[in-house]
Amino acid sequence: IAGQSYTNPEYTDLLMYWMYALLGVSIVCVLLSTIRQFISMCISEPKSAVKGVIYLVLLIALFVGAYALSDDAPVMNNGKAFTDSTILKFTDVCIYVQYVLLTVTAVCTVIALTGVFKAANKIKA
């Protein structure tokens, strides 16, 4: 609105709901694909099926660690304290998980582009 000092961000609630929906969809997709992979590996190669469980445990550990690091301290918004601890904790968890996953993705991309594993395979052969 013209002429007013208005600092409240618009559509923040919509953005948060969109983030919750995307997080939920990705968690469901990861869990379903992990279960499918585990079942197919149990049928074909039972010993290597443990790898699927390890990835699931790592994902759960990531969320548990992010929850342990998250904070529910009130934040100020337009001079008012926002104190809903559930939303504050969940937002921190989402941010921490995104940081970790972005870092892992960047590191894996650099490793793939540099060909470190190809060089290691040539040394073994």
C-alpha positions in Angstrom: 0.0 0.0 0.0 1.5 3.3 -1.1 2.7 5.7 1.6 2.6 3.2 4.4 5.6 1.8 6.3 4.6 -1.9 5.9 7.3 -4.5 6.4 5.2 -7.7 6.8 6.3 -10.1 4.0 3.5 -11.1 1.7 2.6 -14.7 0.9 5.0 -16.1 3.6 2.3 -18.5 4.8 1.7 -19.7 1.3 5.5 -20.3 0.8 5.7 -22.2 4.1 2.8 -24.4 3.1 4.4 -25.1 -0.2 7.7 -26.0 1.5 5.8 -28.3 3.8 4.1 -30.0 0.9 7.4 -30.4 -1.0 9.1 -31.8 2.0 6.3 -34.3 2.6 6.3 -35.4 -1.0 10.1 -35.9 -1.0 10.0 -37.8 2.2 7.3 -40.1 0.9 9.2 -40.6 -2.4 12.4 -41.4 -0.6 10.8 -43.8 1.8 8.8 -45.6 -1.0 11.9 -45.9 -3.3 14.0 -47.2 -0.4 11.4 -49.8 0.6 11.1 -50.9 -3.1 14.8 -51.1 -3.5 15.2 -53.0 -0.2 12.6 -55.6 -1.2 14.1 -56.1 -4.6 17.6 -56.4 -3.2 16.4 -58.9 -0.5 15.1 -61.1 -3.3 18.1 -60.8 -5.6 21.1 -60.1 -3.3 20.3 -60.3 0.4 23.8 -59.3 1.6 23.8 -56.1 -0.4 20.3 -55.1 0.8 21.9 -53.7 3.9 23.0 -50.6 1.9 19.4 -49.5 1.4 18.9 -49.7 5.2 22.1 -47.7 5.8 20.8 -44.9 3.6 17.5 -44.8 5.3 19.2 -44.7 8.7 21.4 -41.9 7.5 18.3 -39.9 6.4 16.6 -40.4 9.7 19.8 -39.5 11.5 20.0 -36.3 9.5 16.4 -35.3 10.5 17.1 -36.2 14.2 20.3 -34.3 14.2 18.6 -31.3 12.6 15.8 -31.4 15.2 18.4 -31.6 18.0 20.1 -28.5 16.6 16.9 -26.6 16.0 15.8 -23.7 18.2 12.3 -22.5 19.1 13.4 -19.1 20.4 10.8 -16.4 19.5 11.6 -14.2 16.5 10.5 -10.6 16.1 8.3 -9.7 13.1 7.0 -6.1 12.9 7.7 -5.5 16.5 5.7 -8.6 17.6 7.2 -11.8 18.9 6.4 -14.9 16.9 6.3 -17.7 19.5 4.7 -20.8 17.9 7.5 -23.3 18.9 6.3 -26.0 16.6 6.6 -23.9 13.5 9.9 -22.4 14.6 11.4 -25.9 15.3 10.1 -27.3 12.0 11.4 -24.4 10.0 14.8 -24.8 11.6 14.8 -28.5 10.8 13.9 -27.8 7.2 16.7 -25.2 6.8 19.3 -27.4 8.4 18.3 -30.4 6.2 18.4 -28.2 3.1 21.9 -26.9 4.0 23.2 -30.5 4.5 21.6 -31.8 1.3 22.8 -28.9 -0.7 26.4 -29.3 0.6 26.3 -33.1 -0.1 25.0 -32.4 -3.6 27.7 -29.8 -4.3 30.5 -32.1 -3.0 29.2 -35.1 -5.1 28.9 -32.9 -8.2 32.5 -31.7 -7.8 33.7 -35.3 -7.2 31.8 -36.5 -10.3 33.1 -33.7 -12.5 36.7 -34.2 -11.4 36.6 -38.0 -12.1 38.1 -39.0 -8.7 36.3 -42.4 -8.8 37.3 -43.1 -12.4 40.9 -42.5 -11.4 40.6 -44.8 -8.4 39.1 -47.5 -10.5 42.0 -47.3 -13.0 44.5 -47.7 -10.1 42.7 -50.9 -9.0 42.7 -52.4 -12.4 
